[in-house]
Amino acid sequence: MDDVVQGLSNIDAIEALYEVTGEFDLVALVEASDIESFRDTLKNKIIKINGVKSTVTSIVLSAHKGPKCTT
């Protein structure tokens, strides 16, 4: 886990990284200008970290509260 956290922490596109309980071990918030940029970060950086077994992706469609909220 420490190696994965260190690897993810070195990726500029990752805005926040949380260790969580439940189905997953970590939640990373990735900021990307478009889907191609996100795909590049996922495919060429995150997946290549030793210890990353799988990922699940959710895309934010709208922000209602929080630091990135524009409304």
Beta strands, then each sheet from edge to edge (+ up, - down):
strand 1: 14-19
strand 2: 26-30
sheet 1: 1+ 2-
end
